[in-house]
Structure formats: C-alpha cells, structure tokens
Amino acid sequence: MKRFSLRYFLLTYCLDQLWFPLAFWALFALVSLLMHEPEKVTDTARAFLGVVLPLIGGIMAAFAVLDDPALELRFSTPVSTARTLLERLGLPLLVLSLAAFSYQVVARMLGGDLGVLGSWWDVQLAWLVPLLSLMALGCAASMAAAQPMGGAAAAGIVWLLELLAYDWLADHNGRYVLVFMGALRPAHPALHANQAVLLGLSVLLFLAAWALLHRQERYI
C-alpha cells in the first residue's frame, strides 16, 4: 500500500503558513520587551495566547487540507480521510503549540505572571481550548464551503463577533461558547462548563469535517 512520506508531506504543505504564527510571535515578544511593567507583559501574553493564537489556528486549519496542490493525487491513494486530517492539521497544531509554550517562557523572563490564570494546567487550557475550537470551525467550514477562504472567513467572523460582544456573552448564556473566557475571565464561575462545551463542539466539528472529506468529488 502506497503511503505518503513525511518528506512528501512537507514538500506539498504550504510552508508559507508557518511564517504566519512566527511573525505574530515575534511582534508580541517585541511589544512585551518594550514594556517595563510586569502587569502589561502579563496582559500582552494573555492576549497573544488566548485571543490571537486561536484566530491564527482557525485560519491555518481552513487552508490546511484543501490548499494542497496534490489533493487529487492524495485522493487516488489508499490514505484514509482520518489520516489526511491528522497529517494536515497536526503540523499547524504542533507549530502553534510550540509558539504558545515558548511565548510563556519569554513572558516569564520579561516579568509576566500567568499565574493569574490559575495553575499550570489552567494556563494551557486557556489557549488550547480556544485554539482547538477555532481550528475545528475553520476546518469544518472550509469543507462545507469546498474552499479554504470560506473556512477562514467563518473562523474570523466568529472570532470578531465574540470579541465585540465579549462582555454581553460573558454575562448571558453565550458564556458557554465564549472562546476567550479562559484567558480573559479565568475566575468566571462557568469557566469549566465553557471549556467542556467548547471541547465537545470541537469534536463534533472535526467529525463533520471528516464526514465531509469523504465526498472527495466536491474538492477536485
């Protein structure tokens, strides 16, 4: 059975996308470096990890699968759709995770204290849950629209609407789907329910993307 090698995967992956999170990482690190107040460094780190990084993930996930120059060739090989999703989404997730961990180190070196978000695990959930949520949305929407721009637009619109209506959502039933809660409202009593709902929706969206990817004729 013919399988795609890691070298082939890296050659066909649009590596330009990987510069996208690196550029934002460098920008926020520079901004933090220019700040002299630990509180501002902490706020900048919270914004990068819990707000900016998930948006980047949603956009990258929207392009990860369908923006493949060898998509028709991939469909002609005995590679499962589940493996295709894992391969195409795994690299962006890995890169963004490394960006999140390394930025935490930088923030700590510059005097930031992410302990305001809770324990070490709470800090990781504050960026991982929204990241997975918008990645799942971007991927599923791109499959539904049969084009990457549709997925990127969906992730961007949801991100913008939730950011603009942040206070209202946090005080009403929208708090259960507010992707920024872990980073911006760590003491909210509905935080754990919010994270459980978002993770559940992420699973459903990834399953929807997997089911849609079976309809290969839509993407050729």
KOLGUNU-859897 format. One line per field, with one value per residue (C-alpha): residue number from 1; z, y, x. Coordinates in Angstrom, 1 decimal. Example, Ala and Ser with C-alpha at 12.3 -4.5 7.8 and 13.67 -1.06 7.14 Angstrom:
2
i <- (1; 2)
Z <- (7.8; 7.1)
Y <- (-4.5; -1.1)
X <- (12.3; 13.7)
//
This chain:
220
i <- (1; 2; 3; 4; 5; 6; 7; 8; 9; 10; 11; 12; 13; 14; 15; 16; 17; 18; 19; 20; 21; 22; 23; 24; 25; 26; 27; 28; 29; 30; 31; 32; 33; 34; 35; 36; 37; 38; 39; 40; 41; 42; 43; 44; 45; 46; 47; 48; 49; 50; 51; 52; 53; 54; 55; 56; 57; 58; 59; 60; 61; 62; 63; 64; 65; 66; 67; 68; 69; 70; 71; 72; 73; 74; 75; 76; 77; 78; 79; 80; 81; 82; 83; 84; 85; 86; 87; 88; 89; 90; 91; 92; 93; 94; 95; 96; 97; 98; 99; 100; 101; 102; 103; 104; 105; 106; 107; 108; 109; 110; 111; 112; 113; 114; 115; 116; 117; 118; 119; 120; 121; 122; 123; 124; 125; 126; 127; 128; 129; 130; 131; 132; 133; 134; 135; 136; 137; 138; 139; 140; 141; 142; 143; 144; 145; 146; 147; 148; 149; 150; 151; 152; 153; 154; 155; 156; 157; 158; 159; 160; 161; 162; 163; 164; 165; 166; 167; 168; 169; 170; 171; 172; 173; 174; 175; 176; 177; 178; 179; 180; 181; 182; 183; 184; 185; 186; 187; 188; 189; 190; 191; 192; 193; 194; 195; 196; 197; 198; 199; 200; 201; 202; 203; 204; 205; 206; 207; 208; 209; 210; 211; 212; 213; 214; 215; 216; 217; 218; 219; 220)
Z <- (0.0; -1.1; 1.7; 1.8; 3.2; 5.7; 3.1; 0.5; 3.1; 4.0; 0.3; -0.5; 2.6; 2.2; 4.5; 4.0; 6.6; 9.2; 9.0; 9.9; 13.6; 13.8; 12.7; 15.3; 18.0; 17.2; 17.2; 20.6; 22.0; 20.8; 22.3; 25.7; 25.5; 25.3; 28.3; 31.7; 33.8; 34.6; 34.6; 30.9; 30.0; 31.6; 29.7; 26.4; 27.0; 27.8; 24.6; 22.4; 23.9; 24.4; 21.6; 18.8; 18.7; 18.3; 15.3; 13.6; 14.2; 12.7; 9.5; 9.2; 9.7; 7.0; 4.4; 5.8; 4.0; 0.8; 0.0; -1.2; -4.8; -4.8; -3.4; -6.4; -6.1; -2.4; -3.0; -5.5; -2.9; -0.2; 2.6; 4.9; 5.4; 9.2; 8.4; 5.9; 8.6; 11.2; 8.9; 7.6; 10.9; 13.1; 11.8; 12.4; 15.8; 16.7; 15.4; 17.4; 20.5; 20.3; 19.9; 22.9; 25.2; 24.0; 24.5; 28.0; 28.7; 27.1; 29.2; 32.4; 31.5; 31.0; 34.4; 33.3; 35.7; 34.0; 37.4; 37.3; 35.0; 37.7; 37.8; 35.0; 33.5; 33.6; 31.7; 29.0; 28.7; 28.4; 24.9; 23.9; 24.2; 22.0; 19.6; 19.0; 18.8; 16.0; 14.2; 14.2; 13.0; 10.3; 9.0; 9.0; 7.4; 4.6; 3.9; 3.9; 1.6; -0.5; -0.4; 2.2; 2.2; 3.4; 6.5; 7.2; 6.9; 9.3; 11.9; 11.5; 11.7; 14.8; 16.4; 15.7; 16.8; 20.1; 20.7; 20.1; 22.2; 24.8; 27.9; 26.8; 26.1; 29.4; 31.3; 29.4; 28.0; 25.4; 28.1; 27.2; 23.7; 24.5; 23.3; 25.2; 28.7; 29.9; 29.1; 29.9; 32.6; 34.5; 37.6; 35.9; 37.6; 34.3; 33.1; 33.3; 31.7; 29.0; 28.3; 28.3; 25.8; 23.5; 23.5; 22.8; 19.9; 18.6; 18.5; 16.6; 14.1; 13.5; 12.9; 10.5; 8.6; 8.5; 7.1; 4.5; 3.4; 2.3; -0.5; -2.5; -5.8; -4.2; -3.8; -7.1)
Y <- (0.0; 3.3; 5.9; 9.5; 10.0; 12.8; 14.4; 14.4; 15.8; 18.7; 19.4; 19.7; 21.6; 25.4; 26.3; 30.0; 29.5; 28.6; 32.0; 33.5; 32.5; 33.2; 36.8; 37.4; 35.6; 38.0; 41.0; 40.3; 39.3; 42.7; 44.6; 42.8; 43.5; 47.2; 47.2; 47.8; 46.9; 43.2; 43.6; 44.8; 41.9; 39.6; 41.2; 41.0; 37.3; 36.6; 38.4; 36.5; 33.1; 33.3; 35.6; 36.0; 32.4; 30.8; 33.1; 32.1; 28.5; 28.9; 30.4; 27.9; 25.0; 26.4; 26.1; 23.0; 20.3; 21.8; 24.1; 21.1; 21.1; 17.3; 16.9; 14.9; 12.6; 12.1; 11.1; 8.5; 6.7; 4.4; 7.0; 7.3; 10.6; 10.4; 10.2; 13.0; 15.3; 14.2; 14.9; 18.2; 19.6; 18.0; 20.3; 23.6; 22.4; 21.4; 24.8; 26.8; 24.7; 25.4; 29.1; 29.0; 27.2; 29.3; 32.6; 31.6; 31.2; 34.7; 36.3; 34.8; 36.0; 39.5; 39.6; 38.4; 36.2; 33.9; 32.6; 34.9; 32.3; 29.6; 26.5; 25.4; 23.3; 26.2; 28.3; 25.6; 25.1; 28.9; 28.8; 25.1; 25.1; 28.2; 27.1; 23.7; 25.4; 27.8; 25.2; 22.8; 25.6; 26.7; 23.2; 22.2; 25.4; 25.1; 21.6; 22.8; 25.7; 23.5; 26.3; 27.4; 31.1; 30.1; 28.4; 31.3; 33.8; 31.7; 31.5; 35.2; 36.3; 34.2; 35.5; 39.1; 38.9; 37.2; 39.8; 42.7; 41.1; 39.7; 41.4; 40.6; 37.0; 36.5; 37.7; 35.7; 32.2; 32.9; 32.4; 28.7; 29.3; 32.3; 31.1; 33.8; 33.0; 31.0; 33.8; 36.9; 35.7; 33.0; 33.5; 33.1; 30.5; 29.0; 28.5; 24.7; 24.3; 26.7; 24.6; 21.4; 22.8; 24.2; 20.9; 19.0; 21.3; 20.9; 17.2; 17.5; 19.9; 17.7; 14.8; 16.9; 17.8; 14.1; 13.2; 16.0; 15.0; 11.6; 13.4; 13.8; 14.8; 18.2; 19.2; 18.2)
X <- (0.0; 1.5; 1.8; 2.8; 6.2; 7.0; 9.2; 6.4; 4.1; 6.4; 7.1; 3.4; 2.5; 2.2; 5.0; 4.3; 1.6; 4.2; 5.7; 2.3; 2.4; 6.1; 5.5; 2.9; 5.0; 7.9; 5.6; 4.1; 7.5; 8.9; 5.9; 6.5; 10.2; 9.4; 7.2; 8.6; 5.5; 5.0; 1.2; 1.3; 3.6; 1.1; -1.9; 0.0; 0.7; -2.9; -4.0; -1.5; -2.2; -6.0; -7.1; -4.6; -3.2; -6.7; -7.5; -4.3; -5.1; -8.6; -7.1; -4.4; -6.8; -9.1; -6.2; -4.5; -6.5; -7.9; -4.9; -3.0; -1.5; -1.6; -5.1; -6.4; -3.3; -3.9; -7.5; -6.3; -4.2; -5.4; -4.9; -7.8; -9.6; -8.8; -5.1; -5.4; -6.9; -4.4; -1.5; -2.7; -3.9; -1.2; 1.6; -0.2; -1.2; 2.3; 3.7; 1.1; 1.7; 5.4; 4.6; 2.4; 4.9; 7.9; 5.9; 5.1; 8.8; 9.5; 6.7; 8.1; 11.6; 10.2; 8.5; 5.0; 3.0; 0.4; -0.4; -3.4; -5.0; -4.7; -2.5; -0.1; -2.8; -5.3; -2.8; -2.5; -6.3; -6.7; -5.1; -5.6; -9.4; -10.0; -7.3; -8.9; -12.3; -11.4; -9.3; -12.3; -14.5; -12.1; -11.6; -15.2; -16.4; -13.8; -15.1; -18.7; -17.9; -15.5; -12.9; -10.3; -11.5; -14.9; -13.4; -11.0; -13.9; -16.1; -13.4; -12.6; -16.2; -17.0; -13.7; -14.6; -18.2; -17.3; -14.6; -17.0; -19.8; -17.4; -18.9; -22.5; -21.7; -19.9; -23.0; -25.6; -25.9; -23.4; -20.8; -20.8; -19.4; -17.1; -13.7; -11.8; -13.1; -10.1; -7.7; -9.8; -12.2; -10.3; -12.4; -15.7; -17.9; -18.9; -15.3; -15.2; -18.6; -17.5; -14.4; -16.4; -18.9; -16.2; -14.3; -17.5; -18.3; -14.7; -15.1; -18.4; -16.9; -13.9; -16.2; -18.2; -15.0; -14.1; -17.5; -17.5; -14.0; -15.4; -17.2; -14.0; -15.6; -16.6; -12.9; -11.4)
//
